[in-house]
């Protein structure tokens, strides 16, 4: 059960050893609470004066014996007790896949990692707008845009490693999945080289989720039993065009607007038919999401005003989405007619 409480100006007693409680203290202070500390069941010289009757006791599970009696007395006198997880070991990095850009598609593990972070380095394709409600950590924008990298890749890796070596729990929040064109392997290697513990939390890749947002399945029985994911940042070679055209199935291209002309022309030269259906899905799961559908021979002109972030989908599965969309629209129209007749 999750409850939302207004803690502004409320006295909150956070119990637990300092290393384990540091993030809980920060979270409650960020929520506006007046935080007092009790670092051991017997108290300690650095624990300040305690409120006579706190609004809430936040009990951090630090593994120390002796807390049960204190917390039991709090409950007996009607003071609510919230059990808080202990902070993880200091000085590590977690690469978190943020999905296509909506907090609704963050995994449970991703939300937990963000909650426990001391600093978050985030990309522009991650759901960064929701971070203030997900973490009380320091937020650092290291996102790249076409032609403008405010922080280089090596600079990002240096920031991550330095923060972890300084004893912080670091989250590197990336759009999609860290290992799908996310340079996650490079960032893991940088941490390993520096002796920093690192783990990876997979994310929902936009290669699957963004087509789904447009109603396009990347595989469909009797239509496509395979799909290939391609980076659209740089033009493909003629050999790659030939390979893709010969594979069959569905082709998914990430961030491919800049190379759309070369891709369409190359696939045509490689023998793919001009009437192969193709979709461009812009800003999947974000405000202004838009889908442009044409065929391989006309997609360049049809998508002339499209822009990244976008996912390109090439294959017969695009027709499946069009059929399903047509059925849904027809059903909606029938429902509207039925409602109007009943009203008459």
Buried (B, 14 or more C-beta within 10 A) or exposed (E): EEEEEEBEEBBBBBBBBBBBBBBBBBBBBEBEBBBBBBBBBEEEEEBEEBBEEBBBBBBBBBEBEEBEEBBEEBEEEEBEBBEBEBBBEEBBBBBBBBBBBBBEBBBEBBBBBBBBBBBBBBBBBBBBEBBEEBBBBEBBEBBBEEEEEEBEBEEBBBBBBEBBEEEBBBBBBBBBBBBBBBBBEEBBEBBEEBEBEBEBBBBBBBBBBBBBBBBBBBBBEEBBEEBBBBEBBEBBEEEBBBEBBEEBBBBBBBBBBBBBBBBBBBBBEBEBEEEBBBBBBBBBBBEEEBBBBBBBBEBBEBBEEBEBBBBBBBBBBBBBBBEEBEEEEEEEEEEEEEEEEEEE
